[in-house]
């Protein structure tokens, strides 16, 4: 049996698109059932979770922008 190949920094995994990183996750059973309902194909799990992360990040940025805007409107002298 051969040893697994050690990848150089920045080198992509065989058969994977550049920029894709494999990650092992542990999910609650209920969360897994929801994932299966939203992304029935196993190959779609990563894409679906990636989209959720991007959407969550965008919403947090928007909330922060709105908070800052509200502070300038409600307390203009500070």
DRENRONU-205797 format. One record per atom (N, C-alpha, C, O, CB): x, y, z; atom name; residue in three letters; residue number from 0. Coordinates in pm, whole numbers. Glycine has a CB too. Example, Ala and Ser with C-alpha at 12.3 -4.5 7.8 and 13.67 -1.06 7.14 Angstrom:
REM DRENRONU-205797
        u        v        w   at    aa     i
     1319     -569      780    N   Ala     0
     1230     -450      780   CA   Ala     0
     1320     -330      780    C   Ala     0
     1424     -332      846    O   Ala     0
     1131     -447      905   CB   Ala     0
     1285     -225      708    N   Ser     1
     1367     -106      714   CA   Ser     1
     1290        3      787    C   Ser     1
     1341      114      804    O   Ser     1
     1408      -60      572   CB   Ser     1
END
This chain:
REM DRENRONU-205797
        u        v        w   at    aa     i
       85     -118        0    N   Unk     0
        0        0        0   CA   Unk     0
       90      124        0    C   Unk     0
      184      132       78    O   Unk     0
      -97        0      123   CB   Unk     0
       60      220      -87    N   Unk     1
      143      339      -98   CA   Unk     1
       93      446       -1    C   Unk     1
      -24      450       37    O   Unk     1
      143      392     -242   CB   Unk     1
      184      531       37    N   Unk     2
      152      642      127   CA   Unk     2
       78      750       48    C   Unk     2
      106      769      -70    O   Unk     2
      281      700      194   CB   Unk     2
      -17      821      112    N   Unk     3
      -84      930       43   CA   Unk     3
       15     1039        7    C   Unk     3
      109     1066       80    O   Unk     3
     -197      987      128   CB   Unk     3
       -8     1101     -107    N   Unk     4
       79     1206     -155   CA   Unk     4
       58     1333      -72    C   Unk     4
      -56     1374      -49    O   Unk     4
       54     1235     -305   CB   Unk     4
      165     1393      -27    N   Unk     5
      158     1520       45   CA   Unk     5
      153     1631      -59    C   Unk     5
      239     1639     -147    O   Unk     5
      280     1539      143   CB   Unk     5
       52     1714      -49    N   Unk     6
       35     1822     -147   CA   Unk     6
      119     1943     -110    C   Unk     6
      135     1976        7    O   Unk     6
     -112     1862     -158   CB   Unk     6
      171     2007     -213    N   Unk     7
      243     2132     -193   CA   Unk     7
      141     2241     -161    C   Unk     7
       26     2231     -203    O   Unk     7
      327     2170     -319   CB   Unk     7
      181     2346      -88    N   Unk     8
       87     2456      -61   CA   Unk     8
       30     2513     -189    C   Unk     8
      104     2545     -282    O   Unk     8
      157     2567       19   CB   Unk     8
     -101     2526     -194    N   Unk     9
     -168     2580     -312   CA   Unk     9
     -203     2477     -417    C   Unk     9
     -277     2508     -510    O   Unk     9
      -84     2683     -372   CB   Unk     9
     -151     2356     -406    N   Unk    10
     -180     2250     -503   CA   Unk    10
     -319     2195     -477    C   Unk    10
     -356     2171     -362    O   Unk    10
      -73     2137     -496   CB   Unk    10
     -399     2175     -585    N   Unk    11
     -536     2126     -566   CA   Unk    11
     -539     1974     -559    C   Unk    11
     -450     1907     -610    O   Unk    11
     -627     2176     -679   CB   Unk    11
     -643     1923     -496    N   Unk    12
     -662     1779     -485   CA   Unk    12
     -699     1722     -621    C   Unk    12
     -764     1789     -701    O   Unk    12
     -770     1746     -380   CB   Unk    12
     -659     1599     -647    N   Unk    13
     -691     1533     -774   CA   Unk    13
     -842     1521     -790    C   Unk    13
     -911     1475     -699    O   Unk    13
     -624     1395     -782   CB   Unk    13
     -891     1561     -904    N   Unk    14
    -1033     1549     -932   CA   Unk    14
    -1119     1659     -874    C   Unk    14
    -1241     1656     -889    O   Unk    14
    -1081     1419     -883   CB   Unk    14
    -1058     1756     -807    N   Unk    15
    -1135     1866     -749   CA   Unk    15
    -1103     1995     -822    C   Unk    15
     -993     2015     -874    O   Unk    15
    -1104     1881     -597   CB   Unk    15
    -1201     2082     -826    N   Unk    16
    -1180     2212     -888   CA   Unk    16
    -1081     2293     -805    C   Unk    16
    -1075     2277     -683    O   Unk    16
    -1315     2289     -903   CB   Unk    16
    -1002     2378     -870    N   Unk    17
     -910     2464     -794   CA   Unk    17
     -989     2551     -696    C   Unk    17
    -1097     2599     -729    O   Unk    17
     -826     2552     -891   CB   Unk    17
     -935     2570     -579    N   Unk    18
    -1000     2653     -480   CA   Unk    18
    -1098     2578     -392    C   Unk    18
    -1159     2638     -303    O   Unk    18
    -1071     2764     -547   CB   Unk    18
    -1115     2449     -414    N   Unk    19
    -1206     2368     -333   CA   Unk    19
    -1125     2299     -225    C   Unk    19
    -1020     2241     -252    O   Unk    19
    -1283     2262     -421   CB   Unk    19
    -1175     2306     -103    N   Unk    20
    -1106     2244       11   CA   Unk    20
    -1200     2142       74    C   Unk    20
    -1311     2179      114    O   Unk    20
    -1061     2351      115   CB   Unk    20
    -1159     2017       85    N   Unk    21
    -1245     1917      150   CA   Unk    21
    -1249     1943      301    C   Unk    21
    -1147     1970      363    O   Unk    21
    -1196     1773      121   CB   Unk    21
    -1369     1932      359    N   Unk    22
    -1388     1956      502   CA   Unk    22
    -1481     1848      556    C   Unk    22
    -1583     1817      495    O   Unk    22
    -1446     2098      530   CB   Unk    22
    -1446     1792      669    N   Unk    23
    -1535     1699      737   CA   Unk    23
    -1619     1778      836    C   Unk    23
    -1566     1861      910    O   Unk    23
    -1456     1584      810   CB   Unk    23
    -1749     1752      839    N   Unk    24
    -1841     1823      928   CA   Unk    24
    -1915     1724     1015    C   Unk    24
    -1939     1609      977    O   Unk    24
    -1940     1908      847   CB   Unk    24
    -1952     1769     1133    N   Unk    25
    -2041     1694     1218   CA   Unk    25
    -2168     1777     1231    C   Unk    25
    -2163     1893     1273    O   Unk    25
    -1977     1662     1359   CB   Unk    25
    -2281     1719     1195    N   Unk    26
    -2409     1790     1198   CA   Unk    26
    -2504     1723     1296    C   Unk    26
    -2495     1602     1320    O   Unk    26
    -2472     1795     1058   CB   Unk    26
    -2594     1802     1352    N   Unk    27
    -2705     1744     1429   CA   Unk    27
    -2788     1662     1332    C   Unk    27
    -2793     1691     1212    O   Unk    27
    -2792     1856     1500   CB   Unk    27
    -2853     1560     1383    N   Unk    28
    -2936     1474     1299   CA   Unk    28
    -3044     1555     1226    C   Unk    28
    -3068     1535     1107    O   Unk    28
    -3001     1363     1383   CB   Unk    28
    -3108     1648     1299    N   Unk    29
    -3213     1729     1237   CA   Unk    29
    -3156     1819     1127    C   Unk    29
    -3219     1839     1023    O   Unk    29
    -3283     1814     1343   CB   Unk    29
    -3037     1874     1151    N   Unk    30
    -2974     1959     1050   CA   Unk    30
    -2940     1876      926    C   Unk    30
    -2954     1924      813    O   Unk    30
    -2846     2025     1106   CB   Unk    30
    -2896     1754      946    N   Unk    31
    -2864     1666      833   CA   Unk    31
    -2989     1635      751    C   Unk    31
    -2984     1633      628    O   Unk    31
    -2800     1537      882   CB   Unk    31
    -3099     1611      819    N   Unk    32
    -3224     1584      747   CA   Unk    32
    -3267     1706      665    C   Unk    32
    -3315     1692      553    O   Unk    32
    -3336     1545      847   CB   Unk    32
    -3250     1825      722    N   Unk    33
    -3281     1947      647   CA   Unk    33
    -3188     1963      528    C   Unk    33
    -3232     2002      419    O   Unk    33
    -3271     2071      739   CB   Unk    33
    -3060     1933      547    N   Unk    34
    -2964     1940      436   CA   Unk    34
    -3004     1845      325    C   Unk    34
    -3002     1882      207    O   Unk    34
    -2822     1907      486   CB   Unk    34
    -3041     1723      361    N   Unk    35
    -3083     1626      259   CA   Unk    35
    -3207     1672      185    C   Unk    35
    -3222     1647       65    O   Unk    35
    -3110     1490      323   CB   Unk    35
    -3298     1742      256    N   Unk    36
    -3420     1791      192   CA   Unk    36
    -3388     1906       96    C   Unk    36
    -3452     1918       -9    O   Unk    36
    -3521     1837      298   CB   Unk    36
    -3292     1990      131    N   Unk    37
    -3259     2106       49   CA   Unk    37
    -3162     2075      -64    C   Unk    37
    -3168     2136     -170    O   Unk    37
    -3201     2215      136   CB   Unk    37
    -3073     1978      -41    N   Unk    38
    -2973     1940     -142   CA   Unk    38
    -2970     1787     -148    C   Unk    38
    -2882     1725      -88    O   Unk    38
    -2830     2000     -107   CB   Unk    38
    -3065     1727     -220    N   Unk    39
    -3076     1581     -218   CA   Unk    39
    -2954     1505     -270    C   Unk    39
    -2928     1393     -226    O   Unk    39
    -3195     1542     -297   CB   Unk    39
    -2880     1563     -362    N   Unk    40
    -2761     1494     -415   CA   Unk    40
    -2641     1522     -326    C   Unk    40
    -2616     1638     -292    O   Unk    40
    -2732     1537     -561   CB   Unk    40
    -2568     1419     -287    N   Unk    41
    -2453     1438     -198   CA   Unk    41
    -2352     1537     -255    C   Unk    41
    -2289     1612     -180    O   Unk    41
    -2385     1306     -172   CB   Unk    41
    -2336     1537     -387    N   Unk    42
    -2240     1629     -447   CA   Unk    42
    -2285     1774     -435    C   Unk    42
    -2205     1865     -453    O   Unk    42
    -2219     1595     -593   CB   Unk    42
    -2412     1796     -404    N   Unk    43
    -2464     1932     -390   CA   Unk    43
    -2448     1985     -247    C   Unk    43
    -2469     2104     -224    O   Unk    43
    -2610     1936     -430   CB   Unk    43
    -2413     1900     -152    N   Unk    44
    -2401     1944      -13   CA   Unk    44
    -2302     2059        1    C   Unk    44
    -2333     2162       63    O   Unk    44
    -2358     1828       75   CB   Unk    44
    -2183     2043      -54    N   Unk    45
    -2081     2146      -41   CA   Unk    45
    -2123     2278     -103    C   Unk    45
    -2102     2384      -44    O   Unk    45
    -1952     2100     -105   CB   Unk    45
    -2181     2271     -220    N   Unk    46
    -2228     2393     -288   CA   Unk    46
    -2336     2461     -205    C   Unk    46
    -2336     2584     -190    O   Unk    46
    -2281     2359     -430   CB   Unk    46
    -2429     2382     -151    N   Unk    47
    -2538     2438      -70   CA   Unk    47
    -2484     2504       57    C   Unk    47
    -2524     2615       90    O   Unk    47
    -2639     2328      -35   CB   Unk    47
    -2395     2436      128    N   Unk    48
    -2338     2492      250   CA   Unk    48
    -2255     2616      219    C   Unk    48
    -2257     2713      295    O   Unk    48
    -2251     2387      323   CB   Unk    48
    -2181     2615      107    N   Unk    49
    -2105     2733       66   CA   Unk    49
    -2197     2852       44    C   Unk    49
    -2167     2962       89    O   Unk    49
    -2025     2704      -61   CB   Unk    49
    -2309     2829      -25    N   Unk    50
    -2405     2938      -50   CA   Unk    50
    -2461     2991       81    C   Unk    50
    -2478     3112       96    O   Unk    50
    -2519     2889     -140   CB   Unk    50
    -2491     2902      176    N   Unk    51
    -2541     2946      306   CA   Unk    51
    -2439     3035      376    C   Unk    51
    -2476     3137      435    O   Unk    51
    -2574     2825      394   CB   Unk    51
    -2314     2998      370    N   Unk    52
    -2209     3078      434   CA   Unk    52
    -2199     3215      368    C   Unk    52
    -2190     3316      437    O   Unk    52
    -2073     3005      427   CB   Unk    52
    -2200     3219      235    N   Unk    53
    -2195     3348      165   CA   Unk    53
    -2315     3436      200    C   Unk    53
    -2300     3555      223    O   Unk    53
    -2189     3325       13   CB   Unk    53
    -2434     3376      203    N   Unk    54
    -2555     3452      236   CA   Unk    54
    -2550     3504      379    C   Unk    54
    -2586     3618      405    O   Unk    54
    -2679     3365      215   CB   Unk    54
    -2506     3421      471    N   Unk    55
    -2495     3462      611   CA   Unk    55
    -2398     3578      625    C   Unk    55
    -2425     3675      695    O   Unk    55
    -2450     3343      699   CB   Unk    55
    -2285     3567      558    N   Unk    56
    -2185     3673      562   CA   Unk    56
    -2241     3804      506    C   Unk    56
    -2220     3911      564    O   Unk    56
    -2060     3631      483   CB   Unk    56
    -2311     3798      394    N   Unk    57
    -2369     3918      333   CA   Unk    57
    -2472     3982      426    C   Unk    57
    -2477     4104      437    O   Unk    57
    -2435     3883      198   CB   Unk    57
    -2553     3901      493    N   Unk    58
    -2653     3955      586   CA   Unk    58
    -2587     4022      706    C   Unk    58
    -2632     4127      751    O   Unk    58
    -2746     3844      634   CB   Unk    58
    -2480     3963      757    N   Unk    59
    -2408     4024      870   CA   Unk    59
    -2348     4157      829    C   Unk    59
    -2355     4254      904    O   Unk    59
    -2298     3931      923   CB   Unk    59
    -2289     4163      710    N   Unk    60
    -2233     4290      662   CA   Unk    60
    -2342     4395      647    C   Unk    60
    -2321     4511      682    O   Unk    60
    -2160     4269      528   CB   Unk    60
    -2458     4355      594    N   Unk    61
    -2569     4449      576   CA   Unk    61
    -2620     4498      711    C   Unk    61
    -2648     4617      727    O   Unk    61
    -2682     4382      497   CB   Unk    61
    -2632     4410      809    N   Unk    62
    -2674     4452      943   CA   Unk    62
    -2576     4552     1002    C   Unk    62
    -2616     4653     1060    O   Unk    62
    -2687     4331     1036   CB   Unk    62
    -2446     4524      986    N   Unk    63
    -2344     4616     1038   CA   Unk    63
    -2354     4751      969    C   Unk    63
    -2343     4855     1035    O   Unk    63
    -2203     4556     1020   CB   Unk    63
    -2374     4751      839    N   Unk    64
    -2387     4876      765   CA   Unk    64
    -2509     4955      813    C   Unk    64
    -2501     5076      830    O   Unk    64
    -2398     4848      614   CB   Unk    64
    -2621     4885      836    N   Unk    65
    -2742     4951      885   CA   Unk    65
    -2724     5006     1026    C   Unk    65
    -2772     5115     1057    O   Unk    65
    -2858     4855      882   CB   Unk    65
    -2654     4930     1113    N   Unk    66
    -2627     4979     1248   CA   Unk    66
    -2547     5109     1244    C   Unk    66
    -2579     5206     1312    O   Unk    66
    -2552     4873     1330   CB   Unk    66
    -2443     5109     1163    N   Unk    67
    -2360     5229     1151   CA   Unk    67
    -2440     5346     1096    C   Unk    67
    -2425     5459     1142    O   Unk    67
    -2238     5201     1061   CB   Unk    67
    -2525     5319      998    N   Unk    68
    -2608     5424      940   CA   Unk    68
    -2706     5479     1045    C   Unk    68
    -2724     5601     1055    O   Unk    68
    -2686     5371      818   CB   Unk    68
    -2767     5390     1122    N   Unk    69
    -2861     5434     1226   CA   Unk    69
    -2791     5518     1332    C   Unk    69
    -2848     5614     1383    O   Unk    69
    -2929     5313     1290   CB   Unk    69
    -2668     5482     1367    N   Unk    70
    -2595     5561     1466   CA   Unk    70
    -2568     5702     1414    C   Unk    70
    -2579     5798     1489    O   Unk    70
    -2462     5492     1501   CB   Unk    70
    -2533     5714     1287    N   Unk    71
    -2508     5847     1232   CA   Unk    71
    -2636     5927     1220    C   Unk    71
    -2631     6050     1233    O   Unk    71
    -2441     5836     1095   CB   Unk    71
    -2749     5864     1197    N   Unk    72
    -2876     5934     1185   CA   Unk    72
    -2928     5975     1323    C   Unk    72
    -2973     6088     1342    O   Unk    72
    -2979     5845     1113   CB   Unk    72
    -2920     5883     1420    N   Unk    73
    -2975     5909     1554   CA   Unk    73
    -2882     5993     1640    C   Unk    73
    -2929     6069     1725    O   Unk    73
    -3005     5778     1624   CB   Unk    73
    -2753     5981     1620    N   Unk    74
    -2655     6056     1700   CA   Unk    74
    -2554     6122     1607    C   Unk    74
    -2438     6081     1602    O   Unk    74
    -2582     5962     1802   CB   Unk    74
    -2597     6225     1532    N   Unk    75
    -2509     6283     1430   CA   Unk    75
    -2385     6351     1486    C   Unk    75
    -2284     6359     1416    O   Unk    75
    -2587     6381     1349   CB   Unk    75
    -2388     6401     1609    N   Unk    76
    -2273     6474     1663   CA   Unk    76
    -2165     6387     1719    C   Unk    76
    -2057     6437     1752    O   Unk    76
    -2318     6568     1767   CB   Unk    76
    -2187     6261     1733    N   Unk    77
    -2087     6173     1797   CA   Unk    77
    -1994     6110     1698    C   Unk    77
    -1905     6035     1737    O   Unk    77
    -2155     6065     1876   CB   Unk    77
END
